[in-house]
Amino acid sequence: MNRNKRSVKACAVLAAGLIASAGSVGVNAAPVAGVTGYTSTDKTTAEENTYSTRAGVSSMLTGIVTNSAITAKANEQAEVEAAEKKAAEDAAAAAAEAAKYANIGIAANLGDGFVYVRSAADQNSDYVGKLFNNAAVTITGEQGDWYSVTSGNVSGYVNKAYLVVGDKATVEAAATKIATVTTTTLYVREAPSTDSKVTGMVPGTDDLVVTDDSTKDQGWIKVDNGGEPGFVSTDFVTISSQYTYAESRAEEEAKIKAAEEAAAAEAAKQKAARQKSTNSSKTSSSKTSSRSQSRSTASYSAPSGGSGAAVASYACQFAGNPYVYGGTSLTNGADCSGFVQSVYAAFGVSLPHSSAGDRSVGYGVSQSEMQPGDIVCYSGHVGIYAGNGMLINAANEKTGITYTNASYSNILAVRRIF
């Protein structure tokens, strides 16, 4: 009798204290949930009830364990499903990222040379364009050892040996990251903080080359502002990637023709100048002095001719005049693109008041082919090539319109009008 009661008590304790006492429970005691029967002073009845009680406790405990196992299994299954879902999402994101680069090719290991874009998948076929180092193409198909590609205005075939295809690192390395201004005036600062000193200003819709975007998550990027490094807030720019593309055969031929015409015009001009010098007589010292005094008070020479050399000659006479942000006056002050715009306006050519916009005017030439009058474009800056490695440009407020070494900063483009 006592042994059975102690068993009931032990089971009750295991059931989280549902039965609190080991003493005899009266017939009028409230039943315990999940326990069948009750104790009695009658021996036979009590023994039967004791067995019934033990069975009920056992059943209750079995239910608790079973429910815990089900819950644990459900939690484990949920974790597995969550992990599988994340793995699937990561795989989809990786596939989407890879797909962005899968059909992009970059011309590699060409140095200062180029590779022909052919009209057919045959090295003996005519060429339709030239692809220079780091230029980008879109792969449109394959044929043996050749890719069919599109690049800029050129469509044709390039031997596979000259392209790196689908490699994210190579594609990104070939890109120039550009920050385009989306506000009226963008401040360039010395450090990535609004408390930092302002070192320059860039007008709206213009753009700058991004030199370091490692602080982009903090809201700042490092840029090249006309050869001067600085930081700009990402709140006021949009960032994009720009690539160089193939030069078509027609573009190449037009460039060669224009260069020949410009060279012929310059040769004719120099010949006329030599002839004029030969035919002129020497003047007296008094007349020379008079002319010198006249030049010091005279207005600037009007533009003449229609060659790049004439443009450079006209532009150079404004050296020493002031720089004014947003200005377009050659005498009272202009900024870099305003200076170029006004110089070319004197020759009847309309150009944008934007260093970024100047990168698409006229037609492009290589740095090695630069001639006086060419428009030389940098990150956030532009000027006119004056010859002998020098640039005539509205540099900044400190120096005004002045001469600068044309290689002072990375040249993004050289554009020719005449």
Secondary structure as UniProt FT lines:
FT   HELIX           2..14
FT   TURN            15..16
FT   TURN            27..28
FT   TURN            33..34
FT   HELIX           43..102
FT   STRAND          104..107
FT   TURN            111..112
FT   STRAND          114..118
FT   TURN            123..124
FT   STRAND          127..132
FT   TURN            133..134
FT   STRAND          136..143
FT   TURN            144..145
FT   STRAND          146..151
FT   TURN            152..153
FT   STRAND          154..159
FT   HELIX           160..162
FT   STRAND          163..165
FT   HELIX           168..174
FT   STRAND          176..181
FT   STRAND          185..189
FT   TURN            194..195
FT   STRAND          198..203
FT   TURN            204..205
FT   STRAND          207..212
FT   TURN            214..215
FT   HELIX           216..218
FT   STRAND          220..225
FT   TURN            226..227
FT   STRAND          228..233
FT   HELIX           234..236
FT   STRAND          237..242
FT   STRAND          247..248
FT   HELIX           249..279
FT   HELIX           285..297
FT   HELIX           308..316
FT   TURN            317..320
FT   TURN            325..326
FT   STRAND          328..329
FT   TURN            330..332
FT   STRAND          333..334
FT   HELIX           336..345
FT   TURN            346..348
FT   TURN            355..356
FT   HELIX           357..360
FT   STRAND          363..365
FT   HELIX           367..369
FT   TURN            372..373
FT   STRAND          375..378
FT   TURN            379..380
FT   STRAND          381..387
FT   TURN            388..389
FT   STRAND          390..396
FT   TURN            397..399
FT   STRAND          400..405
FT   TURN            406..407
FT   STRAND          413..416
//
